[in-house]
Amino acid sequence: MIEILLLVLHVLAAIGVIGLVLLQHGKGADMGAAFGSGSSGSLFGASGSANFLSRSTGALAAVFFLTSMALTYVTSHKPQTNSVMEIQKSEPATGVPAVPVTPPTTPAPQSVPQSAPQGGDSKLKDIPK
């Protein structure tokens, strides 16, 4: 239960950090404000929105970091589960009768008739039988 709560909080913090980073102005945005881009008439004042967004981003980044560490701790301290082999051994049979497996039979090799070569220069007669 705590793992699910941490995971939801972690995802929400990640989405929040992404959104706040995308809302912030870059370093080059200050030049536009100098020529009257209208940022001084914003809700937080000329520099208030930058301070608010940067502090909010920092706070959400800290929450993201803490939830990352908490998720790591929670998942690493879970009780060990059985291995797949142990689970397979402990499961009851499904009721399917076992079919004996017989190895395939191979036919006996047939002997190749050894006939005398017609050409007198063959080495076939030198091969031991």
All heavy atoms as an XYZ file, in Angstrom:
913
protein
N       0.817     -1.189      0.000
C       0.000      0.000      0.000
C       0.862      1.255      0.000
O       0.592      2.195     -0.737
C      -0.929     -0.047      1.215
C      -1.828      1.124      1.340
S      -3.011      1.145      0.015
C      -3.822      2.654      0.301
N       1.907      1.265      0.833
C       2.776      2.437      0.900
C       3.553      2.613     -0.397
O       3.838      3.730     -0.816
C       3.722      2.354      2.123
C       4.485      3.672      2.339
C       4.728      1.237      1.954
C       3.642      4.713      2.975
N       3.844      1.497     -1.042
C       4.578      1.562     -2.309
C       3.735      2.237     -3.393
O       4.242      3.057     -4.163
C       4.989      0.154     -2.738
C       5.837      0.123     -3.971
C       6.262     -1.285     -4.346
O       5.926     -2.238     -3.621
O       6.923     -1.418     -5.378
N       2.460      1.933     -3.430
C       1.572      2.545     -4.427
C       1.433      4.044     -4.150
O       1.471      4.865     -5.079
C       0.207      1.839     -4.424
C       0.376      0.403     -4.898
C      -0.782      2.583     -5.298
C      -0.862     -0.441     -4.744
N       1.295      4.417     -2.885
C       1.189      5.824     -2.521
C       2.458      6.587     -2.908
O       2.380      7.693     -3.467
C       0.916      5.956     -1.022
C       0.800      7.375     -0.488
C      -0.453      8.042     -1.033
C       0.799      7.371      1.018
N       3.610      6.006     -2.618
C       4.876      6.639     -2.996
C       5.016      6.759     -4.505
O       5.511      7.769     -5.021
C       6.054      5.850     -2.418
C       6.345      6.044     -0.946
C       7.410      5.063     -0.478
C       6.787      7.474     -0.678
N       4.579      5.738     -5.218
C       4.687      5.759     -6.676
C       3.792      6.836     -7.283
O       4.216      7.554     -8.203
C       4.336      4.381     -7.239
C       4.614      4.161     -8.715
C       6.082      4.336     -9.017
C       4.155      2.783     -9.124
N       2.585      6.986     -6.772
C       1.684      8.034     -7.266
C       2.266      9.415     -6.978
O       2.282     10.296     -7.849
C       0.278      7.867     -6.649
C      -0.585      9.081     -6.900
C      -0.385      6.620     -7.190
N       2.781      9.611     -5.774
C       3.388     10.883     -5.414
C       4.619     11.166     -6.274
O       4.859     12.310     -6.689
C       3.744     10.885     -3.927
C       4.263     12.191     -3.345
C       3.203     13.277     -3.470
C       4.648     12.001     -1.900
N       5.377     10.135     -6.560
C       6.583     10.260     -7.391
C       6.227     10.700     -8.813
O       6.862     11.609     -9.367
C       7.308      8.910     -7.396
C       8.620      8.920     -8.090
N       9.731      9.543     -7.577
C       9.010      8.382     -9.268
C      10.735      9.379     -8.398
N      10.320      8.680     -9.439
N       5.211     10.097     -9.392
C       4.799     10.451    -10.754
C       4.235     11.867    -10.792
O       4.533     12.645    -11.715
C       3.784      9.414    -11.289
C       3.147      9.876    -12.573
C       4.453      8.073    -11.491
N       3.438     12.230     -9.789
C       2.901     13.592     -9.738
C       4.009     14.627     -9.575
O       3.965     15.706    -10.196
C       1.883     13.720     -8.607
C       0.554     12.986     -8.821
C      -0.331     13.113     -7.588
C      -0.156     13.525    -10.047
N       5.018     14.337     -8.763
C       6.142     15.256     -8.594
C       6.928     15.376     -9.894
O       7.367     16.478    -10.265
C       7.045     14.787     -7.457
N       7.090     14.270    -10.615
C       7.816     14.316    -11.888
C       7.070     15.161    -12.914
O       7.669     15.994    -13.611
C       8.018     12.904    -12.420
N       5.766     14.996    -12.992
C       4.963     15.790    -13.931
C       4.996     17.264    -13.532
O       5.097     18.158    -14.378
C       3.525     15.248    -13.996
C       3.519     13.871    -14.658
C       2.609     16.204    -14.747
C       2.192     13.151    -14.581
N       4.950     17.538    -12.232
C       5.022     18.914    -11.753
C       6.345     19.577    -12.066
O       6.391     20.741    -12.481
N       7.448     18.852    -11.878
C       8.762     19.409    -12.194
C       8.870     19.699    -13.689
O       9.359     20.762    -14.092
C       9.893     18.452    -11.732
C      11.231     18.860    -12.316
C       9.980     18.431    -10.223
N       8.392     18.785    -14.505
C       8.436     18.999    -15.954
C       7.631     20.241    -16.335
O       8.082     21.096    -17.110
C       7.916     17.753    -16.700
C       8.893     16.598    -16.543
C       7.689     18.053    -18.169
C       8.354     15.275    -17.012
N       6.439     20.367    -15.791
C       5.595     21.528    -16.096
C       6.212     22.834    -15.636
O       6.199     23.841    -16.366
N       6.774     22.860    -14.432
C       7.357     24.094    -13.918
C       8.620     24.488    -14.679
O       8.876     25.678    -14.890
C       7.648     23.956    -12.425
C       6.418     24.000    -11.525
C       6.790     23.722    -10.074
C       5.732     25.347    -11.635
N       9.403     23.526    -15.085
C      10.591     23.843    -15.869
C      10.199     24.417    -17.223
O      10.814     25.366    -17.723
C      11.491     22.596    -16.024
C      12.555     22.798    -17.088
C      12.151     22.259    -14.698
N       9.145     23.872    -17.822
C       8.710     24.391    -19.118
C       8.077     25.783    -18.999
O       8.093     26.552    -19.972
C       7.712     23.419    -19.762
C       8.314     22.102    -20.257
C       7.209     21.193    -20.777
C       9.350     22.359    -21.334
N       7.532     26.141    -17.856
C       6.932     27.462    -17.666
C       7.962     28.558    -17.441
O       7.682     29.735    -17.690
C       5.977     27.439    -16.467
C       4.624     26.781    -16.688
C       3.853     26.750    -15.377
C       3.831     27.544    -17.737
N       9.144     28.205    -16.967
C      10.138     29.223    -16.615
C      10.768     29.826    -17.862
O      10.887     29.186    -18.900
C      11.211     28.616    -15.721
C      10.689     28.225    -14.376
C      11.765     27.656    -13.479
O      12.941     27.900    -13.696
N      11.360     26.910    -12.476
N      11.197     31.070    -17.701
C      11.878     31.778    -18.777
C      13.351     31.399    -18.755
O      13.932     31.138    -17.706
C      11.758     33.295    -18.591
C      10.352     33.789    -18.745
N       9.734     33.854    -19.955
C       9.451     34.244    -17.840
C       8.513     34.330    -19.796
N       8.304     34.563    -18.505
N      13.946     31.423    -19.932
C      15.383     31.182    -20.019
C      16.162     32.427    -19.668
O      15.600     33.482    -19.330
N      17.489     32.356    -19.770
C      18.328     33.508    -19.451
C      18.135     34.635    -20.457
O      18.286     35.801    -20.126
C      19.787     33.076    -19.428
C      20.143     32.227    -18.241
C      21.622     31.922    -18.217
C      21.956     31.108    -16.994
N      23.392     30.803    -16.919
N      17.819     34.313    -21.684
C      17.645     35.330    -22.705
C      16.325     36.071    -22.613
O      16.096     37.034    -23.333
N      15.429     35.676    -21.730
C      14.123     36.328    -21.617
C      14.209     37.673    -20.909
O      13.291     38.480    -21.002
C      13.153     35.416    -20.879
N      15.310     37.952    -20.215
C      15.446     39.227    -19.510
C      15.556     40.398    -20.480
O      15.124     41.503    -20.187
C      16.665     39.192    -18.587
C      16.492     38.190    -17.461
O      15.320     37.895    -17.127
O      17.507     37.701    -16.932
N      16.131     40.185    -21.625
C      16.275     41.253    -22.606
C      14.905     41.683    -23.137
O      14.673     42.865    -23.374
C      17.160     40.774    -23.750
C      17.545     41.888    -24.674
S      18.357     43.203    -23.754
C      19.822     43.371    -24.680
N      13.994     40.738    -23.315
C      12.654     41.079    -23.769
C      11.905     41.885    -22.731
O      11.103     42.769    -23.057
N      12.153     41.632    -21.470
C      11.488     42.383    -20.404
C      12.003     43.811    -20.348
O      11.281     44.732    -19.973
C      11.696     41.687    -19.064
N      13.239     44.034    -20.744
C      13.812     45.383    -20.720
C      13.151     46.280    -21.757
O      13.096     47.498    -21.586
C      15.312     45.306    -20.959
N      12.660     45.712    -22.847
C      12.029     46.503    -23.897
C      10.517     46.525    -23.767
O       9.820     46.790    -24.739
C      12.442     45.974    -25.270
C      13.885     46.204    -25.568
C      14.774     45.151    -25.585
C      14.364     47.487    -25.806
C      16.110     45.370    -25.852
C      15.698     47.710    -26.069
C      16.588     46.657    -26.091
N       9.997     46.225    -22.616
C       8.574     46.387    -22.357
C       7.722     45.247    -22.849
O       6.724     45.468    -23.514
N       8.083     44.013    -22.512
C       7.273     42.881    -22.951
C       6.052     42.682    -22.059
O       5.246     41.821    -22.313
C       8.113     41.602    -22.975
O       8.442     41.232    -21.648
N       5.931     43.427    -21.016
C       4.738     43.362    -20.196
C       4.834     42.413    -19.030
O       3.846     42.136    -18.382
N       6.006     41.917    -18.694
C       6.103     40.988    -17.580
C       5.983     41.697    -16.230
O       5.737     41.062    -15.222
C       7.427     40.216    -17.647
O       8.502     41.116    -17.451
N       6.174     43.006    -16.220
C       6.062     43.714    -14.942
C       4.616     43.798    -14.476
O       4.354     44.011    -13.304
C       6.660     45.115    -15.053
O       5.924     45.860    -16.009
N       3.687     43.616    -15.385
C       2.284     43.662    -15.013
C       1.725     42.307    -14.680
O       0.514     42.134    -14.651
N       2.559     41.340    -14.408
C       2.086     39.994    -14.111
C       1.588     39.918    -12.671
O       1.707     40.873    -11.895
C       3.197     38.968    -14.360
O       4.232     39.167    -13.422
N       1.104     38.786    -12.309
C       0.512     38.586    -10.994
C       1.541     38.735     -9.876
O       1.256     39.280     -8.824
C      -0.132     37.195    -10.940
C      -0.768     36.780     -9.624
C      -1.965     37.684     -9.313
C      -1.213     35.337     -9.681
N       2.785     38.263    -10.121
C       3.805     38.260     -9.070
C       4.766     39.436     -9.186
O       5.730     39.516     -8.463
C       4.601     36.958     -9.115
C       3.756     35.754     -8.869
C       3.388     34.921     -9.908
C       3.311     35.456     -7.590
C       2.602     33.817     -9.679
C       2.523     34.358     -7.358
C       2.168     33.537     -8.402
N       4.575     40.330    -10.133
C       5.495     41.443    -10.324
C       6.562     41.081    -11.336
O       6.513     40.035    -11.988
N       7.575     41.933    -11.473
C       8.605     41.755    -12.502
C       9.469     40.536    -12.232
O       9.783     39.773    -13.139
C       9.463     43.005    -12.602
N       9.878     40.341    -11.008
C      10.743     39.189    -10.702
C      10.070     38.184     -9.778
O      10.674     37.185     -9.423
C      12.047     39.677    -10.059
O      11.759     40.280     -8.814
N       8.846     38.468     -9.397
C       8.158     37.582     -8.460
C       7.824     36.232     -9.051
O       7.909     35.214     -8.367
N       7.456     36.205    -10.329
C       7.110     34.922    -10.924
C       8.332     34.031    -11.075
O       8.241     32.819    -10.927
C       6.430     35.125    -12.283
O       7.340     35.699    -13.206
N       9.479     34.632    -11.355
C      10.698     33.830    -11.480
C      11.069     33.210    -10.136
O      11.465     32.040    -10.066
C      11.840     34.690    -12.013
N      10.944     33.996     -9.077
C      11.267     33.462     -7.749
C      10.263     32.390     -7.340
O      10.646     31.362     -6.782
C      11.276     34.577     -6.709
C      12.490     35.467     -6.844
O      13.498     35.043     -7.406
N      12.385     36.684     -6.357
N       8.984     32.635     -7.613
C       7.961     31.657     -7.241
C       8.148     30.344     -8.013
O       8.091     29.260     -7.433
C       6.565     32.229     -7.498
C       5.457     31.234     -7.274
C       5.092     30.881     -5.991
C       4.797     30.649     -8.351
C       4.084     29.964     -5.773
C       3.793     29.738     -8.141
C       3.420     29.386     -6.856
N       8.375     30.442     -9.322
C       8.543     29.227    -10.130
C       9.817     28.481     -9.767
O       9.816     27.249     -9.704
C       8.536     29.582    -11.618
C       7.197     30.022    -12.200
C       7.366     30.437    -13.653
C       6.180     28.910    -12.087
N      10.885     29.215     -9.512
C      12.134     28.522     -9.175
C      12.045     27.857     -7.801
O      12.555     26.754     -7.603
C      13.321     29.490     -9.240
O      13.173     30.508     -8.279
N      11.377     28.510     -6.855
C      11.213     27.892     -5.535
C      10.276     26.681     -5.600
O      10.506     25.670     -4.941
C      10.688     28.910     -4.532
C      11.724     29.931     -4.150
C      11.145     30.953     -3.199
N      12.028     32.084     -3.070
C      12.584     32.431     -1.919
N      12.333     31.753     -0.834
N      13.364     33.488     -1.876
N       9.223     26.804     -6.399
C       8.305     25.665     -6.557
C       9.006     24.493     -7.240
O       8.797     23.333     -6.863
C       7.087     26.084     -7.372
O       6.403     27.123     -6.740
N       9.823     24.803     -8.239
C      10.568     23.741     -8.923
C      11.538     23.064     -7.961
O      11.673     21.842     -7.958
C      11.329     24.322    -10.134
O      10.404     24.983    -10.986
C      12.041     23.228    -10.902
N      12.204     23.859     -7.147
C      13.125     23.290     -6.157
C      12.417     22.403     -5.143
O      12.912     21.332     -4.766
N      11.243     22.850     -4.703
C      10.484     22.051     -3.730
C      10.007     20.739     -4.355
O      10.118     19.668     -3.734
C       9.290     22.855     -3.212
N       9.492     20.810     -5.589
C       9.046     19.574     -6.243
C      10.220     18.659     -6.589
O      10.078     17.434     -6.556
C       8.236     19.903     -7.496
C       6.768     20.224     -7.260
C       6.070     20.543     -8.568
C       6.054     19.087     -6.570
N      11.360     19.240     -6.892
C      12.550     18.418     -7.148
C      12.979     17.696     -5.872
O      13.397     16.529     -5.914
C      13.684     19.278     -7.696
N      12.864     18.373     -4.736
C      13.183     17.723     -3.457
C      12.195     16.597     -3.157
O      12.598     15.517     -2.695
C      13.174     18.759     -2.335
N      10.914     16.821     -3.438
C       9.905     15.760     -3.243
C      10.206     14.585     -4.169
O      10.133     13.418     -3.761
C       8.482     16.316     -3.482
C       7.454     15.209     -3.544
C       8.126     17.314     -2.398
N      10.574     14.884     -5.416
C      10.915     13.830     -6.374
C      12.117     13.020     -5.884
O      12.125     11.786     -5.944
C      11.216     14.456     -7.744
C      11.552     13.470     -8.810
C      10.556     12.771     -9.474
C      12.864     13.224     -9.163
C      10.858     11.857    -10.455
C      13.188     12.318    -10.145
C      12.180     11.626    -10.795
N      13.129     13.699     -5.376
C      14.314     13.019     -4.858
C      13.968     12.146     -3.654
O      14.409     10.992     -3.564
C      15.377     14.056     -4.482
C      16.608     13.472     -3.877
C      17.535     12.801     -4.653
C      16.841     13.585     -2.515
C      18.671     12.258     -4.086
C      17.975     13.048     -1.943
C      18.893     12.374     -2.734
N      13.176     12.682     -2.741
C      12.816     11.911     -1.543
C      11.945     10.698     -1.880
O      12.125      9.620     -1.292
C      12.111     12.806     -0.534
C      12.997     13.865      0.139
C      12.155     14.797      0.999
C      14.085     13.199      0.959
N      11.020     10.864     -2.813
C      10.198      9.708     -3.193
C      11.027      8.666     -3.942
O      10.762      7.475     -3.822
C       8.991     10.133     -4.040
O       9.441     10.858     -5.184
C       8.016     10.949     -3.231
N      12.034      9.117     -4.690
C      12.926      8.160     -5.355
C      13.671      7.319     -4.323
O      13.766      6.087     -4.444
C      13.944      8.886     -6.241
O      13.308      9.572     -7.274
N      14.190      7.976     -3.315
C      14.922      7.263     -2.259
C      13.983      6.346     -1.464
O      14.355      5.218     -1.121
C      15.607      8.268     -1.324
C      16.639      9.126     -2.017
S      17.985      8.162     -2.707
C      18.887      7.782     -1.256
N      12.787      6.819     -1.176
C      11.835      6.002     -0.414
C      11.395      4.777     -1.221
O      11.285      3.674     -0.673
C      10.625      6.835     -0.022
N      11.151      4.950     -2.514
C      10.781      3.803     -3.351
C      11.917      2.786     -3.430
O      11.681      1.575     -3.418
C      10.399      4.267     -4.755
C       8.986      4.816     -4.912
C       8.821      5.468     -6.272
C       7.977      3.706     -4.729
N      13.135      3.279     -3.511
C      14.286      2.371     -3.525
C      14.364      1.580     -2.229
O      14.598      0.367     -2.239
C      15.582      3.168     -3.733
O      15.479      3.907     -4.941
C      16.781      2.253     -3.793
N      14.167      2.249     -1.107
C      14.226      1.568      0.191
C      13.106      0.544      0.335
O      13.323     -0.582      0.778
C      14.157      2.603      1.323
C      14.188      1.974      2.692
C      15.383      1.547      3.238
C      13.018      1.796      3.419
C      15.419      0.953      4.477
C      13.039      1.209      4.662
C      14.244      0.789      5.189
O      14.268      0.189      6.415
N      11.887      0.930     -0.043
C      10.730      0.041      0.130
C      10.864     -1.200     -0.751
O      10.614     -2.323     -0.299
C       9.424      0.811     -0.176
C       8.247     -0.128     -0.316
C       9.158      1.830      0.909
N      11.268     -1.015     -1.993
C      11.356     -2.175     -2.891
C      12.549     -3.064     -2.574
O      12.505     -4.262     -2.838
C      11.427     -1.733     -4.358
O      12.528     -0.853     -4.535
C      10.152     -1.055     -4.779
N      13.615     -2.513     -2.005
C      14.771     -3.356     -1.681
C      14.574     -4.138     -0.385
O      15.285     -5.107     -0.144
C      16.040     -2.513     -1.588
O      15.959     -1.650     -0.470
N      13.636     -3.745      0.447
C      13.395     -4.449      1.712
C      12.136     -5.300      1.690
O      11.544     -5.576      2.731
C      13.331     -3.434      2.868
C      14.673     -2.915      3.249
N      15.317     -1.939      2.524
C      15.504     -3.254      4.258
C      16.474     -1.698      3.087
N      16.621     -2.476      4.143
N      11.739     -5.712      0.500
C      10.616     -6.643      0.404
C      11.097     -8.038      0.786
O      12.254     -8.380      0.568
C      10.083     -6.689     -1.030
C       9.157     -5.589     -1.391
C       8.600     -5.834     -2.776
C       7.573     -4.820     -3.143
N       7.041     -5.067     -4.481
N      10.208     -8.868      1.325
C      10.619    -10.249      1.589
C      10.886    -10.977      0.278
O      10.228    -10.742     -0.735
C       9.423    -10.853      2.327
C       8.284     -9.933      2.075
C       8.859     -8.592      1.762
N      11.872    -11.850      0.325
C      12.261    -12.587     -0.874
C      11.176    -13.584     -1.244
O      10.663    -14.303     -0.399
C      13.587    -13.326     -0.644
C      14.759    -12.394     -0.437
C      15.086    -11.617     -1.694
O      14.921    -12.116     -2.797
N      15.528    -10.382     -1.525
N      10.851    -13.629     -2.518
C       9.883    -14.611     -3.001
C      10.624    -15.830     -3.502
O      11.830    -15.801     -3.717
C       9.043    -14.017     -4.146
O       9.936    -13.615     -5.198
C       8.241    -12.827     -3.677
N       9.893    -16.896     -3.682
C      10.497    -18.124     -4.172
C      10.942    -17.949     -5.602
O      10.411    -17.147     -6.352
C       9.496    -19.282     -4.097
C       9.119    -19.613     -2.678
O       9.872    -19.337     -1.756
N       7.960    -20.192     -2.494
N      11.907    -18.762     -5.976
C      12.349    -18.718     -7.361
C      11.314    -19.420     -8.237
O      10.414    -20.105     -7.759
C      13.713    -19.393     -7.515
O      13.583    -20.782     -7.316
N      11.442    -19.257     -9.517
C      10.495    -19.855    -10.452
C      10.544    -21.378    -10.354
O       9.512    -22.054    -10.424
C      10.819    -19.389    -11.892
C       9.921    -20.075    -12.902
C      10.679    -17.897    -11.996
N      11.703    -21.922    -10.161
C      11.839    -23.383    -10.064
C      11.136    -23.915     -8.812
O      10.498    -24.945     -8.858
C      13.316    -23.787    -10.064
C      14.015    -23.459    -11.367
S      13.260    -24.251    -12.798
C      13.661    -25.938    -12.496
N      11.264    -23.197     -7.699
C      10.603    -23.651     -6.478
C       9.086    -23.537     -6.604
O       8.356    -24.366     -6.086
C      11.101    -22.851     -5.292
C      12.540    -23.158     -4.925
C      13.046    -22.277     -3.811
O      12.262    -21.467     -3.270
O      14.239    -22.372     -3.487
N       8.604    -22.515     -7.273
C       7.164    -22.367     -7.476
C       6.649    -23.511     -8.340
O       5.596    -24.083     -8.077
C       6.853    -20.997     -8.117
C       7.131    -19.883     -7.111
C       5.414    -20.931     -8.594
C       7.052    -18.493     -7.694
N       7.387    -23.872     -9.366
C       6.977    -24.960    -10.265
C       6.927    -26.284     -9.507
O       6.023    -27.086     -9.713
C       7.950    -25.055    -11.448
C       7.602    -26.124    -12.455
C       6.324    -25.805    -13.209
O       5.927    -24.656    -13.318
N       5.663    -26.807    -13.707
N       7.878    -26.522     -8.618
C       7.894    -27.769     -7.855
C       6.742    -27.840     -6.858
O       6.207    -28.900     -6.587
C       9.218    -27.906     -7.104
C      10.387    -28.199     -8.001
C      11.659    -28.273     -7.183
C      12.866    -28.436     -8.071
N      14.121    -28.405     -7.310
N       6.370    -26.687     -6.301
C       5.354    -26.704     -5.254
C       3.932    -26.722     -5.800
O       3.000    -26.990     -5.055
C       5.535    -25.489     -4.350
O       5.281    -24.304     -5.085
N       3.739    -26.420     -7.069
C       2.389    -26.418     -7.625
C       1.882    -27.839     -7.802
O       2.623    -28.726     -8.207
C       2.372    -25.698     -8.977
C       2.535    -24.205     -8.860
C       2.475    -23.525    -10.211
O       2.363    -24.230    -11.237
O       2.541    -22.289    -10.234
N       0.599    -28.066     -7.507
C       0.057    -29.411     -7.695
C      -0.090    -29.732     -9.181
O      -0.140    -28.849    -10.026
C      -1.310    -29.340     -7.014
C      -1.663    -27.890     -7.046
C      -0.366    -27.143     -6.954
N      -0.159    -31.019     -9.455
C      -0.312    -31.461    -10.839
C      -1.674    -31.022    -11.372
O      -2.639    -30.898    -10.633
C      -0.174    -32.974    -10.918
N      -1.746    -30.827    -12.663
C      -2.981    -30.326    -13.259
C      -3.945    -31.434    -13.622
O      -5.005    -31.168    -14.157
C      -2.654    -29.516    -14.525
O      -1.961    -30.372    -15.439
C      -1.797    -28.320    -14.191
N      -3.616    -32.667    -13.370
C      -4.514    -33.771    -13.675
C      -4.285    -34.371    -15.051
O      -4.979    -35.296    -15.452
N      -3.338    -33.864    -15.778
C      -3.043    -34.412    -17.097
C      -2.149    -35.635    -16.899
O      -1.117    -35.546    -16.231
C      -2.320    -33.357    -17.972
C      -1.957    -33.933    -19.315
C      -3.189    -32.131    -18.111
N      -2.555    -36.792    -17.406
C      -1.724    -37.981    -17.194
C      -0.395    -37.845    -17.922
O      -0.310    -37.268    -19.004
C      -2.569    -39.111    -17.794
C      -3.487    -38.437    -18.750
C      -3.730    -37.067    -18.214
N       0.609    -38.393    -17.293
C       1.943    -38.336    -17.882
C       2.046    -39.357    -19.009
O       1.617    -40.498    -18.874
C       2.994    -38.619    -16.820
N       2.576    -38.944    -20.103
C       2.756    -39.830    -21.257
C       4.218    -40.231    -21.298
O       5.101    -39.379    -21.305
C       2.358    -39.101    -22.567
C       2.605    -39.981    -23.768
C       0.929    -38.644    -22.499
N       4.497    -41.540    -21.283
C       5.900    -41.937    -21.324
C       6.519    -41.571    -22.671
O       5.909    -41.721    -23.719
C       5.868    -43.451    -21.123
C       4.487    -43.857    -21.521
C       3.601    -42.683    -21.231
N       7.706    -41.084    -22.601
C       8.406    -40.679    -23.811
C       9.362    -41.797    -24.195
O      10.195    -42.210    -23.405
C       9.194    -39.371    -23.577
C       9.971    -38.978    -24.807
C       8.250    -38.271    -23.151
N       9.193    -42.320    -25.384
C      10.096    -43.363    -25.874
C      10.998    -42.750    -26.930
O      10.549    -41.966    -27.763
C       9.304    -44.534    -26.488
O       8.485    -44.013    -27.537
C       8.432    -45.203    -25.453
N      12.261    -43.101    -26.871
C      13.162    -42.543    -27.873
C      12.831    -43.119    -29.254
O      12.376    -44.257    -29.374
C      14.547    -42.974    -27.398
C      14.305    -44.154    -26.530
C      12.946    -43.967    -25.934
N      13.038    -42.331    -30.274
C      12.743    -42.840    -31.616
C      13.716    -43.957    -31.999
O      14.884    -43.941    -31.615
C      12.938    -41.609    -32.508
C      13.840    -40.713    -31.728
C      13.548    -40.980    -30.287
N      13.184    -44.917    -32.683
C      14.037    -46.036    -33.113
C      14.620    -45.703    -34.474
O      13.953    -45.149    -35.345
C      13.229    -47.339    -33.210
O      12.143    -47.118    -34.124
C      12.659    -47.727    -31.852
N      15.857    -46.045    -34.625
C      16.524    -45.807    -35.911
C      16.652    -47.138    -36.633
O      16.934    -48.177    -36.012
C      17.916    -45.196    -35.701
O      18.690    -46.060    -34.867
C      17.809    -43.834    -35.034
N      16.454    -47.156    -37.918
C      16.579    -48.413    -38.647
C      18.038    -48.883    -38.658
O      18.968    -48.075    -38.581
C      16.093    -48.068    -40.060
C      16.284    -46.584    -40.166
C      16.113    -46.050    -38.790
N      18.187    -50.200    -38.703
C      19.535    -50.764    -38.730
C      20.206    -50.373    -40.044
O      19.579    -50.356    -41.099
C      19.464    -52.286    -38.612
N      21.482    -50.034    -39.964
C      22.159    -49.655    -41.198
C      22.245    -50.849    -42.153
O      22.525    -51.977    -41.754
C      23.540    -49.203    -40.733
C      23.729    -49.822    -39.403
C      22.358    -49.992    -38.814
N      21.963    -50.592    -43.381
C      22.028    -51.653    -44.382
C      23.442    -51.725    -44.923
O      24.105    -50.715    -45.102
C      21.035    -51.382    -45.513
C      19.600    -51.351    -45.022
C      18.627    -51.071    -46.152
O      19.034    -50.904    -47.290
N      17.352    -51.023    -45.822
N      23.841    -52.934    -45.142
C      25.195    -53.103    -45.644
C      25.219    -52.800    -47.145
O      24.316    -53.145    -47.890
C      25.696    -54.522    -45.378
O      24.858    -55.439    -46.062
N      26.242    -52.154    -47.545
C      26.429    -51.809    -48.945
C      27.203    -52.947    -49.598
O      28.256    -53.356    -49.102
C      27.207    -50.482    -49.078
C      27.444    -50.121    -50.526
C      26.472    -49.378    -48.348
N      26.662    -53.503    -50.653
C      27.401    -54.610    -51.289
C      28.709    -54.111    -51.876
O      28.759    -53.075    -52.526
C      26.442    -55.100    -52.367
C      25.525    -53.951    -52.625
C      25.446    -53.188    -51.359
N      29.731    -54.843    -51.551
C      31.054    -54.503    -52.061
C      31.292    -55.288    -53.347
O      31.449    -56.498    -53.341
C      32.129    -54.882    -51.024
C      32.009    -54.153    -49.705
C      32.448    -52.708    -49.818
O      33.290    -52.399    -50.649
N      31.884    -51.868    -48.990
N      31.278    -54.598    -54.416
C      31.551    -55.270    -55.684
C      32.926    -54.863    -56.163
O      33.445    -53.813    -55.810
C      30.491    -54.905    -56.724
O      30.546    -53.510    -56.957
N      33.482    -55.670    -56.928
C      34.818    -55.402    -57.445
C      34.731    -54.261    -58.443
O      33.828    -54.210    -59.259
C      35.378    -56.649    -58.116
N      35.607    -53.329    -58.330
C      35.580    -52.207    -59.257
C      35.899    -52.673    -60.669
O      36.693    -53.576    -60.881
C      36.662    -51.276    -58.725
C      37.556    -52.124    -57.897
C      36.719    -53.244    -57.382
N      35.256    -52.001    -61.570
C      35.470    -52.368    -62.966
C      36.782    -51.789    -63.464
O      37.483    -52.423    -64.238
C      34.292    -51.878    -63.822
C      32.975    -52.517    -63.441
C      32.981    -54.022    -63.658
O      33.654    -54.535    -64.550
N      32.251    -54.738    -62.827
N      37.087    -50.595    -63.017
C      38.367    -50.027    -63.408
C      39.441    -50.584    -62.505
O      39.305    -50.645    -61.304
N      40.532    -51.017    -63.012
C      41.542    -51.685    -62.199
C      42.354    -50.761    -61.339
O      43.160    -51.215    -60.541
N      42.134    -49.443    -61.389
C      42.996    -48.523    -60.675
C      42.347    -47.995    -59.399
O      42.808    -47.028    -58.826
C      43.337    -47.359    -61.608
C      44.629    -46.667    -61.221
O      45.421    -47.291    -60.497
O      44.823    -45.506    -61.626
N      41.294    -48.607    -58.883
C      40.559    -48.102    -57.734
C      41.205    -48.547    -56.435
O      41.783    -49.609    -56.327
C      39.122    -48.611    -57.781
O      38.445    -48.191    -56.630
N      41.094    -47.691    -55.417
C      41.635    -47.989    -54.090
C      40.572    -48.593    -53.189
O      40.787    -48.754    -52.004
C      42.145    -46.692    -53.443
C      43.233    -46.010    -54.199
C      44.537    -46.666    -53.898
C      45.652    -45.903    -54.604
N      46.916    -46.506    -54.384
N      39.400    -48.922    -53.708
C      38.310    -49.471    -52.927
C      38.672    -50.797    -52.297
O      38.252    -51.113    -51.183
C      37.063    -49.620    -53.806
C      35.769    -49.964    -53.078
C      35.413    -48.895    -52.072
C      34.650    -50.151    -54.050
N      39.502    -51.577    -52.920
C      39.881    -52.896    -52.382
C      40.822    -52.776    -51.195
O      40.964    -53.717    -50.431
C      40.495    -53.760    -53.470
C      41.788    -53.180    -54.030
C      42.328    -54.035    -55.127
C      43.599    -53.349    -55.678
N      44.205    -54.105    -56.705
N      41.469    -51.613    -51.005
C      42.397    -51.439    -49.886
C      41.704    -51.055    -48.596
O      42.322    -51.044    -47.542
C      43.412    -50.359    -50.232
C      44.304    -50.778    -51.393
O      44.434    -51.994    -51.619
O      44.877    -49.877    -52.048
N      40.419    -50.717    -48.630
C      39.677    -50.325    -47.428
C      39.337    -51.564    -46.634
O      38.750    -52.506    -47.158
C      38.397    -49.568    -47.810
C      38.746    -48.285    -48.575
C      37.580    -49.226    -46.563
C      37.548    -47.547    -49.097
N      39.728    -51.622    -45.346
C      39.441    -52.812    -44.539
C      37.931    -52.941    -44.288
O      37.238    -51.944    -44.134
C      40.203    -52.573    -43.249
C      40.501    -51.138    -43.193
C      40.486    -50.622    -44.606
N      37.505    -54.189    -44.156
C      36.081    -54.453    -43.928
C      35.806    -54.693    -42.478
O      36.506    -55.164    -41.714
C      35.636    -55.668    -44.721
C      35.705    -55.383    -46.183
C      35.219    -56.592    -46.928
C      35.353    -56.366    -48.433
N      34.944    -57.494    -49.183
